[in-house]
Amino acid sequence: MKINFIKVHGSQNDFFIIDERDHNMANWTDEMRSELTCLICSRDESLGGADGILFVSQGHADTVGKMRVFNADGSEASMCGNGLRTVARYLLEKNQLDEAKIETMKADLHVQKSESLGYNIPTYQVEISPVLYELESLPFHYDKKELLDEKIPEFDDTLTFSALAVPNPHLITFTSQDVLDSDKQEKLAHYLNGPNPYFSDGVNVSFVRKLGPAQIFVRTYERGVGFTNACGTAMSASSLIKKRIDHDKLDEVLDVYNDGGRVRVTADETSIQLIGNATFTAFGTFELHEDGFHVVDFSETEEQKNYLKMVREVEQFLEETK
């Protein structure tokens, strides 16, 4: 079986887009999707690996398509903000549209083409919702209904934490560069994504540093993946928590920096708008066989060159703000 794909990234959170409608995959089981994801997303494989696969299929009647997200370990995520931007570009270009709705696991989300962030980078705005603050929605087993900027001694003696689902579960703390440089985040994230009494389904753990009144840096340990260059829902969730803690206006633009680049975030009472790149790095085909797969075709684009110009700008800015 030959399968066509697009290698993509949002903030260098990279994926393969596979359109099931082009490959008669409607009868595939989720076990088959999971096995394929583990197979081709390994960083040791010939395609260079990825953080996951974005499976595109037929959506509801009022949507332009459906997106499902499988992490590199084969688990399914309810949403992926960085991935949604790339699927938004794929489906909008395919259907010659500037905006539409895309079906995801928890909601039909509005997406649209947006003004470039610079360097002729293809840029898209996507809705991140629903926003859920109740700890049981994550689920987070703790003796509180909600958590906003509070200490949890069981996690750390000094840090304060906030939690919400968008709809992926997120645990967020605002901290200093010294803490970011330490091993605190890795240790906590490993614990909360292994056997533990608090997060039965695991959780995305983000450590955030304020760079200015309307600028933050976010680093995330993603459940099912580990540390990534960026996590779209984590950047969205962290932005909303920052606005709540600092009493910012929800609709004001917040620039969010990450190890993979920069995005912009605005919000309202019920949803978040995530604005960032949707970069196509390669088009290709692989053929599945009993022993694995082999690459039939792999053609790189020129888009990454422009994106790396912004990355260098971001790296310089972050170095200056340490």
Phi, psi and omega in degrees: 000126178264135181233127176273148180214164169238129174272125187224168169205150168240116185055035180063018165275102196258151185212166164255130170267126176234121179270108183298332183293337180273354188229016180050050183259012183300332181268007177291142173275163177294332175296322178292320177297318180297316180296319178297318180299312179298325183293308188267348182270354176300133181292347179273352184279168187293338180276359179087357178074179180192171177279349178167183176243137173256105180272124180255135179212184180292135180254190175302166183299328182263016177241164180267355179164177181236141177241131170239142186243120174246123180289166183301335179273003178095351178282156179259136176259148181285336180200161173207109184294318179294319178294322181299324178298320182288322176292324176301314179298314181302311185285323179293317178294319181299323183258007178054052180237157174261340178203158181187184172244144178239133178283132172233180186303319187255341185196158170270120191248137179282134178227152179202156174290143185230167176297138184299144174285356181128163177058029181057031180281124175302126189231137183225149178251131181228146178279134174245110179198164001284161175255120186234123181262341182294129185299330180293341181281346182285313351276145177235112183274097184207155188277054175209158177276317179224165181220116179225108173056051181236152178285143171233096185304331180293338181263317181195148183283337188239331185284152173249148188232153172230154182220143175194166175240139183221042353272354173300146181281138182224137171243127191229137173224141175263130189211188183261170176296324180300318179291321176300325181281349181272184179261013183299315184295315181297316181296315181294316182294319177300317181296313185283350175251011170246192177300119180203159184276359188258310183242096183292334180254010184080176183201149172279128184247118182242132171254128190235139175238132176282129180258336181185181182302329182230033182216133175222159172245134182234129171237132189232136167262112184270134175297138180084352183227311188105202178292131176236168177298329179191156174229118186297315180290329178292319178295322178294312181297317180297322179296316180295319178295320178300316180297322180289316182294318184268001181058040177284161171289130186298324187274000177282142183289133174243125176275126184243118181261150181209176181293346181254359180146226185210141173228176175233147183224135167232171184206166166225195186291335188241348182208169180235144176250119181253123185240121181190185186290156170223089190260129174261115184263336181197154171241144182194181179218138171232159180243126178277142172215177187300328184266002182142234179207162170223150184279126178269319182208142178208109183239117180281150175265181177260002189293328183295330180300316178292321181297321182294339174295318177292323179300317179296322177296317179296315180300318179294317179298316182294324178295322181289337184263001178291000000 
